């Protein structure tokens, strides 16, 4: 990545909650994403996929590399860094004490579950945080005439984020075909959403909040343009308020 991020950016995008980290590891396992393992201060690396995670053991498992020489060098490395991109978000974490293991009868590597994980969003997929005083909403219909109204927390041309004090009964990778984004005077957009993650967080008052991230599925270019215009309008209104 050729972008510069501040220490505040890094801190804001670093997960330290063990449950959230395990959730993200499970997501990578389910997706089967390729992950780069970098060691010896960047001089060596190999591609792998995460295979399993065991909170009880405090370990996650990943596939061995294709080169015996690289695998042996890896086992002698003091530490390593795992990195991948998921929907424009850089996921990175470090590990020490990696070792050989057997998983379901196959050779694998194992490492302690990381205590911190970076989820850093690329600038080109910037998500605009939306005002909460008069929230914009997403209407969801799941096979019945009854609609569920979800408050939008952020939006981009790639997807939306929902933040609510009510528990979210949705599953990761679930597809929601009948959704409508209510952007008030900026119009209504019908869309399909794929749920990327659902996680519980803690608000400023200490009360639980539920955060759900979704990506658009097959969003037409005209709707992308409508969202871009909407984001530009919100940003302009925000700048106008800030300048008085």
C-alpha positions as CSV (number, residue, x, y, z in Angstrom):
1,X,0.0,0.0,0.0
2,X,1.4,3.4,-1.0
3,X,-0.9,5.4,1.3
4,X,0.1,7.0,4.6
5,X,-1.9,6.3,7.7
6,X,-1.5,8.1,11.1
7,X,-1.0,6.4,14.4
8,X,-4.6,7.3,15.2
9,X,-5.8,5.5,12.0
10,X,-3.9,2.4,13.0
11,X,-5.2,2.5,16.6
12,X,-8.8,3.0,15.4
13,X,-8.6,0.1,13.0
14,X,-6.9,-2.4,15.4
15,X,-9.1,-5.1,17.0
16,X,-8.1,-6.3,20.5
17,X,-11.3,-8.0,21.6
18,X,-10.6,-11.8,21.5
19,X,-14.1,-12.7,20.3
20,X,-13.9,-10.2,17.4
21,X,-10.5,-11.6,16.4
22,X,-11.7,-15.2,16.4
23,X,-14.7,-14.0,14.3
24,X,-12.4,-12.4,11.7
25,X,-10.3,-15.6,11.6
26,X,-13.4,-17.7,11.1
27,X,-14.5,-15.4,8.3
28,X,-11.1,-15.8,6.5
29,X,-11.4,-19.6,6.9
30,X,-15.0,-19.6,5.5
31,X,-14.0,-17.4,2.5
32,X,-10.8,-19.4,1.8
33,X,-8.9,-16.2,1.1
34,X,-5.2,-16.5,0.2
35,X,-3.0,-15.0,3.0
36,X,0.6,-14.0,2.7
37,X,2.9,-15.1,5.5
38,X,6.0,-12.8,5.7
39,X,9.0,-13.6,7.9
40,X,12.8,-12.9,8.2
41,X,12.1,-9.2,8.1
42,X,10.4,-9.5,4.8
43,X,13.1,-11.5,3.0
44,X,10.9,-14.6,2.7
45,X,7.2,-15.3,2.3
46,X,4.7,-17.9,1.2
47,X,1.0,-18.0,0.5
48,X,-1.4,-20.0,2.7
49,X,-5.0,-20.4,3.6
50,X,-6.4,-20.5,7.2
51,X,-7.8,-23.9,8.0
52,X,-9.3,-23.8,11.5
53,X,-9.3,-21.9,14.8
54,X,-9.7,-23.3,18.3
55,X,-10.4,-20.7,21.0
56,X,-10.2,-23.6,23.6
57,X,-6.6,-24.4,22.5
58,X,-5.8,-20.8,21.8
59,X,-4.5,-21.7,18.4
60,X,-5.3,-21.2,14.7
61,X,-4.2,-23.6,11.9
62,X,-3.0,-22.8,8.4
63,X,-1.7,-24.7,5.4
64,X,2.0,-25.4,4.9
65,X,3.9,-23.8,2.0
66,X,4.8,-25.5,-1.2
67,X,8.5,-25.4,-0.6
68,X,10.2,-27.6,2.0
69,X,13.1,-25.2,2.2
70,X,10.8,-22.2,2.9
71,X,8.8,-24.2,5.4
72,X,11.9,-25.1,7.3
73,X,13.1,-21.6,7.3
74,X,9.7,-20.5,8.5
75,X,9.8,-22.8,11.5
76,X,13.0,-21.3,12.6
77,X,11.7,-17.7,12.3
78,X,11.1,-15.8,15.6
79,X,8.0,-14.1,14.3
80,X,5.9,-13.6,11.2
81,X,3.2,-11.4,9.8
82,X,0.0,-12.5,8.1
83,X,-1.6,-10.1,5.6
84,X,-4.5,-10.2,3.1
85,X,-7.1,-8.0,1.5
86,X,-10.8,-8.6,1.8
87,X,-13.2,-6.3,-0.1
88,X,-10.6,-3.5,-0.1
89,X,-9.8,-3.9,3.6
90,X,-6.3,-4.8,4.6
91,X,-6.2,-7.5,7.4
92,X,-2.9,-7.9,9.1
93,X,-1.7,-9.6,12.3
94,X,1.5,-11.0,13.7
95,X,2.4,-14.4,15.3
96,X,5.2,-16.0,17.3
97,X,5.8,-19.6,18.2
98,X,4.5,-21.1,15.0
99,X,5.0,-24.9,14.9
100,X,4.2,-28.0,12.9
101,X,0.8,-29.6,13.5
102,X,-1.6,-32.2,12.2
103,X,-5.2,-31.2,11.4
104,X,-7.7,-33.8,10.3
105,X,-4.8,-36.1,9.4
106,X,-3.0,-33.5,7.2
107,X,0.2,-31.6,7.8
108,X,-0.4,-28.0,8.9
109,X,1.1,-25.2,10.8
110,X,-0.3,-23.8,14.1
111,X,0.2,-20.5,15.8
112,X,-1.3,-18.8,18.9
113,X,-4.4,-16.7,18.2
114,X,-3.2,-13.1,17.8
115,X,-3.9,-10.6,20.5
116,X,-4.4,-7.8,18.0
117,X,-5.5,-7.6,14.4
118,X,-5.4,-4.6,12.0
119,X,-8.4,-4.0,9.7
120,X,-7.4,-1.0,7.6
121,X,-9.6,0.3,4.9
122,X,-8.2,1.4,1.6
123,X,-8.8,5.0,0.7
124,X,-10.5,4.2,-2.6
125,X,-13.2,2.3,-0.7
126,X,-13.8,5.1,1.7
127,X,-17.0,4.8,3.7
128,X,-18.7,8.0,4.7
129,X,-20.1,8.0,8.3
130,X,-23.7,9.3,8.2
131,X,-25.4,11.7,10.7
132,X,-27.4,10.0,13.4
133,X,-29.8,12.9,14.4
134,X,-32.1,12.0,11.5
135,X,-30.8,8.6,10.5
136,X,-30.9,7.2,7.0
137,X,-32.2,3.7,6.9
138,X,-32.1,0.3,5.2
139,X,-35.4,-1.6,4.8
140,X,-35.0,-5.3,4.7
141,X,-37.7,-7.9,3.8
142,X,-36.7,-11.5,4.4
143,X,-39.3,-13.7,2.7
144,X,-42.3,-12.1,4.4
145,X,-44.2,-8.9,3.9
146,X,-42.9,-7.6,7.3
147,X,-40.0,-5.2,7.0
148,X,-37.1,-4.6,9.4
149,X,-35.8,-1.0,9.5
150,X,-32.1,-0.7,10.1
151,X,-30.2,2.6,10.8
152,X,-27.3,3.3,8.4
153,X,-24.1,4.1,10.1
154,X,-21.9,4.5,7.0
155,X,-22.1,4.1,3.2
156,X,-19.8,3.7,0.2
157,X,-20.2,2.6,-3.4
158,X,-19.2,-0.8,-2.1
159,X,-21.6,-1.3,0.7
160,X,-23.1,-0.1,3.9
161,X,-22.6,-0.4,7.7
162,X,-25.4,-0.7,10.3
163,X,-25.0,0.3,14.0
164,X,-27.9,-0.4,16.4
165,X,-28.6,-1.0,20.1
166,X,-30.9,-3.9,19.1
167,X,-29.4,-7.4,18.6
168,X,-29.0,-8.3,14.9
169,X,-30.4,-11.7,14.0
170,X,-28.4,-12.0,10.7
171,X,-25.7,-14.6,9.6
172,X,-22.4,-13.9,8.0
173,X,-22.4,-14.4,4.2
174,X,-26.3,-14.3,4.2
175,X,-27.7,-12.6,1.1
176,X,-30.5,-10.1,1.5
177,X,-32.2,-9.8,-1.9
178,X,-35.0,-7.3,-1.0
179,X,-33.5,-4.2,0.5
180,X,-34.2,-0.5,0.1
181,X,-31.9,2.3,1.1
182,X,-34.0,5.3,2.2
183,X,-31.8,8.3,1.5
184,X,-34.6,10.8,2.3
185,X,-34.7,13.6,-0.4
186,X,-31.8,11.9,-2.2
187,X,-34.1,9.0,-3.3
188,X,-34.6,5.4,-2.6
189,X,-32.3,2.6,-3.9
190,X,-33.4,-1.0,-4.2
191,X,-30.4,-3.4,-3.7
192,X,-29.2,-6.8,-2.7
193,X,-26.8,-7.1,0.2
194,X,-24.3,-9.7,1.3
195,X,-23.5,-9.7,5.0
196,X,-19.8,-9.7,5.6
197,X,-19.7,-9.5,9.4
198,X,-21.9,-9.0,12.5
199,X,-20.2,-8.1,15.7
200,X,-21.1,-6.8,19.2
201,X,-19.2,-3.7,20.3
202,X,-19.4,-1.4,23.3
203,X,-20.8,2.1,23.1
204,X,-19.4,5.1,24.9
205,X,-21.8,4.6,27.8
206,X,-20.8,1.0,28.2
207,X,-24.0,-0.4,26.7
208,X,-23.7,-3.0,23.9
209,X,-24.1,-2.1,20.3
210,X,-24.3,-4.3,17.2
211,X,-22.4,-3.5,14.1
212,X,-23.1,-5.2,10.7
213,X,-21.1,-4.7,7.5
214,X,-22.7,-5.5,4.1
215,X,-21.5,-5.3,0.5
216,X,-23.7,-4.5,-2.5
217,X,-24.4,-7.4,-4.8
218,X,-24.6,-6.4,-8.5
219,X,-25.4,-2.7,-7.9
220,X,-26.1,-1.0,-11.2
221,X,-23.8,1.8,-12.3
222,X,-26.7,4.3,-12.1
223,X,-27.2,3.5,-8.5
224,X,-23.5,3.8,-7.8
225,X,-23.6,7.3,-9.2
226,X,-26.6,8.1,-7.0
227,X,-24.7,7.0,-4.0
228,X,-21.7,9.1,-5.0
229,X,-23.9,12.2,-5.4
230,X,-25.5,11.5,-2.0
231,X,-22.1,11.1,-0.3
232,X,-20.8,14.4,-2.0
233,X,-23.9,16.2,-0.7
234,X,-23.5,15.0,2.8
235,X,-19.9,16.0,2.8
236,X,-20.7,19.4,1.4
237,X,-23.4,19.9,4.1
238,X,-20.9,18.8,6.8
239,X,-18.3,21.3,5.6
240,X,-20.8,24.1,5.5
241,X,-21.8,23.4,9.1
242,X,-18.2,23.3,10.2
243,X,-17.4,26.7,8.5
244,X,-20.5,28.3,10.1
